[in-house]
Amino acid sequence: MCDLEKQSVKVMATNREARHEYFIEEEYEAGIELVGTEVKSIRAGTLNLKDAWCGIKDGQLLLNQMHISPYDHGNRFNVDSRRPRRLLMHKREIMRLYGKVKQDGFALIPLSVYFKGSRVKVKIGLCKGKKLHDKRQAEAERDAKRQIERAMKERY
């Protein structure tokens, strides 16, 4: 086994709203460029992905509107909690994503932030927006599945 397989993965935040609002076509893993106090704050679990989105500007992938609360003991080293943060991917992958985002209806949405070993990683989804009837259909399927599981539990 190599070192990458041994590394533990600890999820710090997930974007549950993204799975409700979008169809996720593909998922990608990216590193993130952070300042030291931001890493400490993420370890404390004080981040929020609710309104976060990704954009490509000047050939760089940026994560916008992710909120990382200022570190308690960070004093003057703390930075703006909603500043754009650069995501680290290969240039070839970024250009491929840029081509897909230019297609109608695709968006780059962060799905989760996690530690892989000692490094902070972001899982990004290439997403297409759901319509209202799609959301209703997904909810109906979940309800039906729950009812089936309940009935199976009662029988056994």
C-alpha positions as CSV (number, residue, x, y, z in Angstrom):
1,M,0.0,0.0,0.0
2,C,1.2,3.5,-0.8
3,D,1.1,6.5,1.5
4,L,-1.9,8.0,-0.3
5,E,-4.1,4.9,0.5
6,K,-3.1,5.1,4.2
7,Q,-4.1,8.8,4.6
8,S,-7.2,9.4,6.7
9,V,-10.0,11.5,5.4
10,K,-11.9,13.7,7.9
11,V,-14.8,15.6,6.5
12,M,-15.2,19.0,8.0
13,A,-18.2,20.4,6.1
14,T,-20.6,19.2,3.4
15,N,-22.9,21.2,1.2
16,R,-26.2,19.3,1.6
17,E,-28.1,22.0,-0.2
18,A,-26.1,21.4,-3.4
19,R,-27.4,17.8,-3.7
20,H,-30.9,19.1,-3.4
21,E,-30.6,22.0,-5.8
22,Y,-28.4,20.3,-8.5
23,F,-27.8,17.1,-10.5
24,I,-24.1,16.3,-9.9
25,E,-22.6,15.1,-13.2
26,E,-18.9,14.7,-12.2
27,E,-16.9,15.2,-9.0
28,Y,-13.3,16.5,-8.8
29,E,-10.8,16.9,-5.9
30,A,-8.9,20.1,-5.6
31,G,-6.4,21.5,-3.1
32,I,-7.1,25.0,-1.6
33,E,-4.7,27.8,-0.9
34,L,-5.2,29.0,2.7
35,V,-3.5,31.2,5.3
36,G,-2.4,29.5,8.5
37,T,-5.2,30.8,10.8
38,E,-7.7,29.6,8.3
39,V,-6.4,26.0,8.6
40,K,-6.7,26.2,12.4
41,S,-10.2,27.5,12.1
42,I,-11.2,24.7,9.7
43,R,-9.8,22.2,12.2
44,A,-12.1,23.7,14.7
45,G,-15.0,23.1,12.3
46,T,-16.0,26.7,11.8
47,L,-16.7,26.9,8.1
48,N,-19.9,27.1,6.0
49,L,-20.4,26.1,2.3
50,K,-24.0,27.1,2.1
51,D,-23.7,29.9,-0.5
52,A,-20.3,28.9,-2.0
53,W,-19.6,28.6,-5.7
54,C,-16.6,28.3,-7.9
55,G,-15.6,30.4,-10.9
56,I,-12.7,30.4,-13.4
57,K,-11.0,33.8,-13.8
58,D,-7.7,34.3,-15.7
59,G,-7.1,30.6,-15.9
60,Q,-7.4,30.1,-12.1
61,L,-10.1,28.3,-10.3
62,L,-11.5,30.4,-7.4
63,L,-13.8,29.4,-4.5
64,N,-16.1,32.3,-3.7
65,Q,-18.4,33.0,-0.7
66,M,-17.1,30.1,1.5
67,H,-17.3,31.4,5.1
68,I,-14.4,30.5,7.4
69,S,-14.9,32.1,10.8
70,P,-11.9,34.0,12.2
71,Y,-9.6,32.0,14.4
72,D,-10.1,32.9,18.1
73,H,-6.4,33.4,18.9
74,G,-5.5,34.7,15.4
75,N,-5.6,38.5,16.3
76,R,-4.0,40.4,13.4
77,F,-3.2,37.3,11.3
78,N,-6.9,36.7,10.6
79,V,-8.1,37.5,7.1
80,D,-11.5,38.3,5.6
81,S,-13.9,35.4,6.3
82,R,-15.5,35.4,2.8
83,R,-12.5,36.2,0.6
84,P,-12.1,34.3,-2.7
85,R,-9.7,31.4,-2.3
86,R,-7.7,29.8,-5.0
87,L,-8.2,26.1,-5.7
88,L,-5.3,24.1,-6.9
89,M,-5.8,21.8,-9.9
90,H,-3.8,21.0,-13.0
91,K,-4.2,23.7,-15.8
92,R,-5.5,21.0,-18.2
93,E,-8.3,20.1,-15.8
94,I,-9.2,23.7,-15.2
95,M,-9.4,24.4,-19.0
96,R,-11.6,21.3,-19.4
97,L,-13.9,22.5,-16.7
98,Y,-14.0,26.0,-18.2
99,G,-15.2,24.5,-21.5
100,K,-18.0,22.5,-19.7
101,V,-19.1,25.5,-17.6
102,K,-19.5,27.6,-20.8
103,Q,-22.1,25.0,-21.9
104,D,-25.6,26.0,-20.9
105,G,-26.7,25.3,-17.4
106,F,-23.5,23.9,-15.8
107,A,-22.0,25.3,-12.6
108,L,-19.1,24.4,-10.3
109,I,-20.3,23.9,-6.8
110,P,-18.2,22.9,-3.8
111,L,-19.7,19.7,-2.2
112,S,-17.4,19.2,0.8
113,V,-14.2,20.3,2.5
114,Y,-12.1,17.6,4.2
115,F,-8.7,16.8,5.5
116,K,-6.7,14.2,3.5
117,G,-3.8,13.5,5.8
118,S,-2.7,17.0,6.9
119,R,-3.9,18.8,3.7
120,V,-7.2,20.5,3.2
121,K,-9.1,19.3,0.1
122,V,-12.3,20.5,-1.6
123,K,-14.6,18.2,-3.5
124,I,-16.1,20.1,-6.5
125,G,-19.1,19.0,-8.4
126,L,-19.9,19.9,-12.1
127,C,-23.6,20.4,-11.6
128,K,-26.7,21.1,-13.6
129,G,-29.6,22.9,-11.9
130,K,-32.8,21.0,-11.0
131,K,-36.2,22.2,-11.9
132,L,-39.0,22.2,-9.3
133,H,-40.6,19.0,-10.7
134,D,-37.2,17.2,-10.4
135,K,-37.0,18.2,-6.8
136,R,-40.5,16.9,-6.1
137,Q,-39.8,13.7,-7.9
138,A,-36.6,13.1,-5.8
139,E,-38.5,13.8,-2.6
140,A,-41.3,11.4,-3.6
141,E,-38.7,8.7,-4.3
142,R,-37.1,9.2,-0.9
143,D,-40.5,9.0,0.8
144,A,-41.3,5.8,-1.0
145,K,-38.0,4.3,-0.1
146,R,-38.5,5.2,3.6
147,Q,-42.0,3.6,3.6
148,I,-40.6,0.4,2.1
149,E,-37.9,0.2,4.7
150,R,-40.4,0.8,7.5
151,A,-42.7,-1.9,6.2
152,M,-39.7,-4.3,5.9
153,K,-38.7,-3.5,9.5
154,E,-42.2,-4.2,10.8
155,R,-42.4,-7.6,9.1
156,Y,-39.1,-8.9,10.5
